[in-house]
């Protein structure tokens, strides 16, 4: 009988295959890096004027909620104005359940604003708790497609403004709330 012999079989070109896979990975990474570099968007930081507040960065959570409610309710106000040929009162908006005019649990937790109409061209919400959320003023324009014009004042003792011009509001401590939507909305980095 013959004795069994063992042979060692080495893989053919195993070192070369690994090298080719590594080179292919490096080429893919280089192409992807180049594409990201050339197609990347520049990071532009938008700033607001001294009499303005950025709705994303400068408002408290309660103020952001009221601001969002005012923007949404503005569409309903325009529709009601077209139907009734007059602006709806804050009481009518509250009866319809439109936030922030309706007095519910969320309005109380957001500062308990008391709303009134000023000269049939603005809504003024006096905050009962200025430490939670400031007082709001929403001026309405004659056109329905205009952007919302919302102002905020965090002063404790405040009365409804008699003059609704920009200069008068600014001198009385009001700040215009602006919403800027750019590429950095979801990628905000505060340092």
BAFI-3210 file (N, C-alpha, C; in Angstrom, 3 decimals, decimal comma, padded with zeros to 6 digits):
// residues 191
n [1|2|3|4|5|6|7|8|9|10|11|12|13|14|15|16|17|18|19|20|21|22|23|24|25|26|27|28|29|30|31|32|33|34|35|36|37|38|39|40|41|42|43|44|45|46|47|48|49|50|51|52|53|54|55|56|57|58|59|60|61|62|63|64|65|66|67|68|69|70|71|72|73|74|75|76|77|78|79|80|81|82|83|84|85|86|87|88|89|90|91|92|93|94|95|96|97|98|99|100|101|102|103|104|105|106|107|108|109|110|111|112|113|114|115|116|117|118|119|120|121|122|123|124|125|126|127|128|129|130|131|132|133|134|135|136|137|138|139|140|141|142|143|144|145|146|147|148|149|150|151|152|153|154|155|156|157|158|159|160|161|162|163|164|165|166|167|168|169|170|171|172|173|174|175|176|177|178|179|180|181|182|183|184|185|186|187|188|189|190|191]
n.u [000,802|000,306|001,522|-000,493|-000,260|000,012|-000,947|-000,338|-002,367|-002,138|-003,932|-004,541|-003,127|-004,009|-002,964|-002,849|-005,574|-006,584|-005,176|-006,269|-008,962|-008,636|-007,552|-009,759|-011,633|-010,380|-010,467|-013,251|-013,838|-012,355|-013,670|-016,239|-015,635|-014,729|-017,084|-018,741|-017,326|-017,418|-020,161|-021,224|-023,074|-022,595|-022,085|-023,980|-024,442|-027,244|-028,218|-030,132|-031,710|-031,182|-033,622|-035,139|-036,187|-035,130|-037,200|-036,551|-034,274|-034,333|-036,662|-038,599|-039,820|-042,595|-043,200|-042,508|-044,497|-046,843|-046,270|-046,233|-048,901|-050,200|-049,373|-050,593|-053,309|-053,651|-054,218|-056,825|-058,058|-057,881|-059,586|-062,034|-062,334|-062,765|-065,214|-066,965|-066,556|-065,317|-062,943|-062,576|-063,399|-061,308|-062,758|-064,608|-062,866|-061,870|-064,178|-064,479|-062,399|-059,782|-056,353|-053,975|-056,053|-058,177|-059,141|-057,603|-055,969|-053,377|-053,042|-053,028|-050,740|-048,875|-048,630|-051,071|-052,474|-054,309|-056,421|-057,010|-058,525|-056,978|-057,758|-059,021|-057,058|-055,043|-054,020|-053,677|-051,996|-051,892|-049,636|-050,122|-048,199|-045,248|-042,709|-042,870|-043,826|-043,648|-045,604|-047,690|-048,054|-049,901|-049,877|-052,079|-052,209|-053,499|-053,600|-054,101|-052,058|-049,736|-046,784|-046,796|-046,892|-045,514|-044,981|-043,063|-042,989|-041,338|-041,696|-042,762|-044,827|-047,147|-048,954|-051,522|-050,297|-050,697|-049,960|-049,158|-046,922|-043,709|-041,443|-042,414|-043,163|-040,666|-039,285|-040,715|-039,885|-040,649|-040,064|-039,622|-040,675|-039,063|-039,023|-036,649|-035,836|-033,450|-030,674|-029,576|-031,540|-032,137|-029,646|-028,349|-025,736|-024,748|-022,346]
n.v [-001,155|002,124|005,135|007,838|010,988|014,402|017,415|020,817|023,327|026,375|029,467|030,877|033,827|035,354|037,507|039,438|039,778|040,909|043,308|044,499|044,826|046,616|048,831|049,420|050,200|052,541|054,130|054,445|055,844|058,186|059,239|059,658|061,495|063,652|064,277|065,098|067,307|069,073|069,370|070,232|072,453|075,883|077,057|079,393|081,877|083,407|086,610|088,734|091,952|094,464|095,154|092,934|089,513|086,165|083,563|080,902|080,808|082,811|082,840|081,673|078,360|078,499|080,939|080,340|078,485|080,070|081,892|080,155|079,309|081,744|082,230|080,112|080,551|082,950|082,448|081,462|083,735|085,441|084,069|084,221|086,983|087,475|086,169|087,472|090,133|091,715|091,998|089,220|089,199|088,838|087,386|085,992|084,376|082,872|081,498|079,856|078,203|078,686|078,657|081,077|082,248|080,980|080,097|077,786|074,910|074,922|077,592|078,864|077,767|078,904|081,554|082,847|084,821|087,814|088,731|091,334|093,455|095,918|098,925|097,682|096,476|095,048|092,509|092,256|090,667|090,542|089,478|087,553|086,496|087,470|086,345|083,795|083,979|086,631|089,597|089,729|091,150|091,232|092,478|093,181|093,033|094,648|092,905|089,425|087,645|088,461|088,256|087,167|089,668|089,918|090,912|091,159|091,782|091,776|093,118|093,797|095,551|096,628|098,295|098,436|099,294|102,551|103,687|102,024|101,988|101,043|102,422|103,565|101,286|100,005|101,904|101,655|099,303|096,970|094,030|092,735|089,590|087,301|084,752|082,727|080,560|078,393|076,431|075,696|075,121|072,634|071,926|073,318|074,736|075,586|077,372]
n.w [000,000|-000,607|000,795|001,842|000,319|001,000|-000,426|-000,644|-001,710|-003,031|-003,194|-006,360|-007,235|-005,011|-003,597|-005,595|-006,209|-003,852|-003,884|-006,204|-005,426|-003,301|-004,681|-006,339|-004,395|-003,425|-005,748|-006,025|-003,651|-004,145|-006,407|-005,320|-003,281|-004,826|-006,212|-004,106|-003,212|-005,453|-005,906|-003,542|-001,403|-000,655|002,661|003,855|006,163|007,233|008,236|010,408|010,638|013,221|014,351|014,035|014,551|014,266|013,412|013,870|015,517|017,517|019,036|021,822|022,694|023,191|021,966|019,330|018,766|018,916|016,881|014,647|014,731|014,209|011,582|010,229|010,830|009,567|006,864|007,114|008,125|005,928|004,159|005,553|005,559|002,860|002,485|004,332|003,866|005,707|008,395|010,570|014,036|016,971|018,864|017,282|015,838|017,949|018,726|016,532|016,991|016,241|016,667|017,678|019,016|020,288|023,562|025,185|026,662|025,566|024,821|027,273|028,440|026,816|027,466|027,773|026,090|025,545|023,096|020,735|018,226|016,213|014,828|012,645|011,106|012,244|014,587|018,031|020,580|023,894|026,221|029,127|030,602|030,273|030,641|029,701|027,039|024,743|023,876|020,983|017,703|014,828|011,753|009,092|005,559|002,600|000,495|-000,054|-000,542|000,610|002,636|006,060|008,574|011,398|014,708|017,759|021,248|024,249|026,591|029,953|031,029|028,939|026,397|023,888|020,701|019,305|016,906|013,987|012,386|011,004|012,042|014,429|015,863|016,134|017,697|020,029|021,045|019,780|017,830|014,631|013,479|011,508|009,056|007,791|005,331|004,519|003,307|005,700|007,564|008,726|009,440|011,507|013,305|016,395|018,098]
ca.u [000,000|001,081|001,199|-001,153|000,541|-000,795|-000,439|-000,844|-002,752|-002,226|-004,844|-003,844|-003,211|-004,760|-002,374|-003,235|-007,005|-006,727|-004,659|-007,239|-010,140|-008,218|-007,459|-011,115|-012,223|-009,765|-011,007|-014,635|-013,784|-011,862|-014,749|-017,294|-015,131|-014,720|-018,475|-019,225|-016,629|-017,886|-021,603|-021,609|-023,612|-021,868|-022,792|-024,144|-025,156|-028,074|-028,387|-031,307|-031,446|-031,252|-035,023|-035,818|-035,873|-035,234|-038,220|-035,963|-033,207|-034,490|-037,926|-038,758|-040,712|-043,967|-043,312|-042,509|-045,822|-047,794|-045,913|-046,718|-050,367|-050,604|-049,150|-051,622|-054,607|-053,718|-054,938|-058,246|-058,517|-058,079|-060,794|-063,200|-062,459|-063,373|-066,613|-067,762|-066,190|-064,760|-062,060|-063,226|-062,918|-060,633|-063,771|-065,156|-061,823|-061,809|-065,353|-064,214|-061,360|-058,496|-055,250|-053,848|-057,156|-059,014|-058,626|-057,533|-054,810|-052,121|-052,908|-052,676|-049,341|-048,036|-048,631|-052,427|-052,626|-055,629|-056,373|-057,927|-058,277|-056,579|-058,089|-059,434|-055,937|-054,021|-054,416|-052,726|-052,140|-051,169|-049,240|-050,365|-046,972|-044,174|-041,523|-043,100|-043,909|-043,924|-046,847|-047,605|-048,829|-049,926|-050,468|-052,631|-052,095|-054,707|-053,563|-054,124|-050,871|-048,570|-046,189|-047,287|-046,108|-045,727|-044,032|-043,008|-042,439|-041,248|-041,797|-043,761|-045,951|-047,302|-050,297|-051,679|-049,723|-051,656|-049,429|-048,663|-045,834|-042,477|-040,577|-043,012|-043,059|-039,259|-038,915|-041,420|-039,301|-041,165|-039,142|-040,320|-040,278|-038,887|-038,709|-035,738|-035,652|-032,293|-030,141|-029,161|-032,671|-032,012|-028,244|-027,893|-024,679|-024,473|-021,080]
ca.v [000,000|003,347|006,112|009,021|012,207|015,616|018,532|022,130|024,077|027,786|030,169|031,527|035,282|035,931|038,810|040,361|040,071|041,859|044,592|045,070|045,248|047,813|049,922|049,765|050,960|053,871|054,881|054,798|056,907|059,412|059,770|060,152|062,715|064,718|064,662|065,853|068,597|069,946|069,598|070,709|073,808|076,722|077,302|080,831|082,226|084,582|087,408|089,599|093,303|094,607|095,259|091,708|088,259|084,982|082,693|079,622|080,898|083,841|082,723|080,532|077,331|079,014|081,985|079,669|077,902|081,149|082,397|079,181|079,384|082,977|082,049|079,206|081,210|084,064|081,966|081,410|085,124|085,945|083,446|084,809|088,374|087,440|085,769|088,418|091,487|092,412|091,145|088,576|089,655|087,768|086,561|085,087|083,386|081,988|080,630|078,877|077,313|078,950|079,023|081,171|083,061|080,149|079,954|076,379|074,589|075,336|079,051|079,229|077,400|079,747|082,941|083,337|086,096|088,430|089,249|092,398|093,980|097,323|099,698|096,771|096,106|094,324|091,773|092,460|089,678|090,954|088,319|087,606|085,970|087,823|085,503|082,596|084,428|088,055|090,014|089,659|092,047|090,761|093,470|092,595|093,880|094,660|091,746|088,163|086,833|089,068|087,488|087,639|090,730|089,615|091,608|090,638|092,661|090,997|094,015|093,380|096,496|096,972|098,635|098,286|100,440|103,399|103,860|100,726|102,133|100,348|103,261|103,698|099,994|099,799|102,789|101,198|098,040|095,835|093,436|091,988|088,187|086,892|083,337|082,549|079,144|078,173|075,067|075,435|074,984|071,404|071,679|074,485|074,447|076,707|077,183]
ca.w [000,000|-000,698|001,829|001,259|000,284|001,075|-001,211|-000,261|-002,904|-002,735|-004,113|-007,463|-007,300|-003,896|-003,302|-006,665|-006,072|-002,739|-004,347|-007,138|-004,649|-002,580|-005,655|-006,746|-003,280|-003,417|-006,886|-005,696|-002,644|-004,783|-007,259|-004,428|-002,642|-005,828|-006,478|-002,953|-003,206|-006,538|-005,851|-002,217|-001,350|000,302|003,921|004,037|007,383|007,001|009,446|010,402|011,120|014,678|014,787|013,651|015,229|013,425|013,999|014,273|016,509|018,537|019,765|022,738|022,153|023,240|020,942|018,029|018,582|018,617|015,552|013,661|014,730|013,523|010,136|009,713|010,970|008,616|005,677|007,461|008,260|004,565|003,610|006,229|005,106|001,527|002,618|005,111|003,446|006,860|009,179|011,719|015,336|017,716|019,506|016,266|015,563|019,113|018,664|015,479|017,496|015,613|017,554|019,121|019,533|021,159|024,920|025,572|027,515|024,936|024,856|028,648|028,678|025,962|027,915|028,004|025,390|025,374|021,725|020,315|016,889|016,213|013,623|011,574|010,242|013,007|015,774|019,106|021,644|025,088|027,011|030,564|031,214|029,331|030,794|028,891|025,647|024,630|023,233|019,521|016,858|013,443|010,851|007,872|004,377|001,769|-000,390|000,668|-000,792|001,247|003,730|007,364|009,205|012,812|015,582|019,117|022,281|025,480|027,754|030,928|031,027|027,535|025,930|022,444|019,997|018,597|015,556|013,546|011,409|011,367|012,873|015,761|016,540|016,490|018,810|021,227|021,480|019,022|016,874|013,590|013,401|010,117|008,844|006,671|005,054|003,672|003,415|007,065|008,470|009,496|009,771|012,263|014,264|017,295|018,828]
c.u [000,853|000,612|000,563|-000,242|-000,395|-000,127|-001,092|-001,115|-002,936|-003,170|-004,032|-004,102|-003,994|-004,227|-002,775|-004,714|-007,240|-006,262|-005,659|-008,498|-009,815|-008,124|-008,847|-011,815|-011,667|-010,279|-012,436|-014,665|-013,315|-012,944|-015,858|-016,858|-015,107|-016,139|-019,035|-018,593|-017,193|-019,363|-022,080|-022,103|-022,823|-022,727|-022,831|-024,963|-025,931|-028,262|-029,633|-030,907|-031,646|-032,689|-035,833|-035,351|-036,037|-036,179|-037,633|-035,038|-033,531|-035,768|-037,900|-039,719|-042,164|-044,173|-043,304|-043,871|-046,864|-047,538|-046,432|-048,238|-050,866|-050,438|-050,225|-052,987|-054,755|-054,449|-056,438|-058,838|-058,783|-059,341|-062,058|-063,413|-063,099|-064,858|-067,466|-067,523|-065,705|-063,857|-062,828|-062,607|-062,159|-061,624|-064,370|-064,132|-061,698|-062,983|-065,173|-063,109|-059,994|-057,473|-054,516|-054,991|-058,040|-058,345|-058,715|-056,266|-053,503|-051,948|-052,531|-051,207|-048,376|-048,105|-049,997|-052,693|-054,084|-055,598|-057,410|-057,545|-057,960|-056,901|-058,444|-058,300|-054,822|-054,668|-053,298|-053,016|-051,262|-050,903|-049,533|-049,137|-045,798|-042,903|-041,643|-043,082|-044,263|-045,269|-046,640|-048,496|-048,740|-050,651|-050,918|-052,475|-053,394|-054,758|-053,459|-052,848|-049,602|-048,072|-046,711|-046,331|-046,377|-044,600|-044,149|-042,400|-042,486|-041,327|-042,935|-045,002|-046,094|-048,752|-050,328|-051,099|-050,799|-051,252|-048,772|-047,554|-044,579|-041,637|-041,112|-042,910|-041,628|-038,863|-039,594|-040,909|-039,837|-040,094|-039,939|-039,774|-040,218|-038,526|-037,849|-035,500|-034,523|-031,799|-029,774|-030,295|-032,521|-030,572|-027,654|-026,855|-024,444|-023,204|-020,941]
c.v [001,228|004,326|007,337|010,242|013,407|016,702|019,815|022,897|025,526|028,462|030,922|033,025|035,914|037,307|039,845|040,736|041,089|043,248|045,270|045,568|046,527|049,015|050,370|050,581|052,377|054,733|055,325|055,931|058,227|060,051|060,351|061,439|063,889|065,209|065,490|067,241|069,553|070,275|070,098|072,146|074,627|076,976|078,809|081,075|083,507|085,317|088,282|090,964|093,382|094,703|094,006|090,535|087,120|084,000|081,365|079,750|081,782|083,752|081,529|079,525|077,813|080,062|081,378|079,046|078,944|081,698|081,450|079,207|080,627|082,846|081,165|079,890|082,376|083,661|081,927|082,820|085,716|085,359|084,041|086,254|088,429|087,103|086,860|089,870|092,349|091,450|090,494|089,084|088,516|086,833|085,546|084,006|082,391|081,011|079,532|077,900|077,529|079,376|080,203|081,953|082,285|080,010|078,486|076,149|075,061|076,851|079,537|078,922|078,237|081,218|083,542|084,687|086,532|089,166|090,342|092,869|095,470|097,942|098,840|096,450|095,379|093,593|091,918|091,455|090,060|089,728|088,552|087,113|086,239|086,999|084,215|082,954|085,904|088,323|090,062|090,709|091,507|091,801|092,770|093,578|093,788|093,440|090,470|087,348|087,414|088,181|088,021|088,663|090,652|090,242|091,054|091,675|091,895|091,862|093,559|094,257|097,030|097,317|098,476|099,511|101,223|103,582|102,556|100,832|101,434|101,162|103,388|102,392|099,725|100,654|102,374|099,836|096,803|095,345|092,577|090,562|087,803|085,415|083,236|081,061|078,999|076,749|074,720|075,236|073,743|071,122|072,868|074,039|075,681|076,404|078,236]
c.w [000,000|000,374|001,187|001,344|000,317|000,264|-000,733|-001,540|-002,490|-003,708|-005,158|-007,416|-006,177|-003,548|-004,339|-006,570|-004,960|-003,139|-005,287|-006,411|-003,883|-003,513|-006,120|-005,656|-003,231|-004,569|-006,602|-004,670|-003,245|-005,649|-006,388|-003,741|-003,594|-006,111|-005,325|-002,926|-004,254|-006,443|-004,501|-002,264|-000,338|001,536|004,155|005,299|007,112|008,317|009,290|010,947|012,636|015,187|014,438|014,499|014,232|014,116|014,477|015,466|017,709|019,359|020,705|022,094|022,129|022,150|019,540|017,746|018,229|017,221|014,463|013,578|013,996|012,009|009,520|009,733|010,006|007,335|005,933|007,593|006,874|003,934|004,237|005,800|003,723|001,607|003,254|004,724|004,614|007,620|010,330|013,022|016,013|018,421|018,524|015,921|016,718|019,111|017,623|015,895|016,870|016,656|016,934|019,768|020,500|022,527|025,323|026,385|026,890|024,962|026,252|028,908|027,842|026,341|028,121|027,372|025,310|024,042|021,500|018,916|017,001|014,860|012,415|010,610|010,977|014,173|016,806|020,203|022,821|025,956|028,487|031,334|030,265|029,490|029,986|027,415|025,644|023,989|021,723|018,873|015,435|012,602|009,576|006,724|003,576|000,856|000,438|000,496|-000,172|002,393|005,063|007,968|010,696|013,622|016,991|020,044|023,591|026,738|028,664|030,922|029,613|027,252|024,419|021,746|019,238|017,143|015,144|012,501|011,927|012,342|014,297|016,537|016,999|017,688|020,122|021,707|020,782|018,064|015,903|013,544|011,930|010,078|007,605|006,499|004,060|003,896|004,846|008,037|009,336|009,908|010,505|013,286|015,104|018,062|019,882]
res [x|x|x|x|x|x|x|x|x|x|x|x|x|x|x|x|x|x|x|x|x|x|x|x|x|x|x|x|x|x|x|x|x|x|x|x|x|x|x|x|x|x|x|x|x|x|x|x|x|x|x|x|x|x|x|x|x|x|x|x|x|x|x|x|x|x|x|x|x|x|x|x|x|x|x|x|x|x|x|x|x|x|x|x|x|x|x|x|x|x|x|x|x|x|x|x|x|x|x|x|x|x|x|x|x|x|x|x|x|x|x|x|x|x|x|x|x|x|x|x|x|x|x|x|x|x|x|x|x|x|x|x|x|x|x|x|x|x|x|x|x|x|x|x|x|x|x|x|x|x|x|x|x|x|x|x|x|x|x|x|x|x|x|x|x|x|x|x|x|x|x|x|x|x|x|x|x|x|x|x|x|x|x|x|x|x|x|x|x|x|x]
***
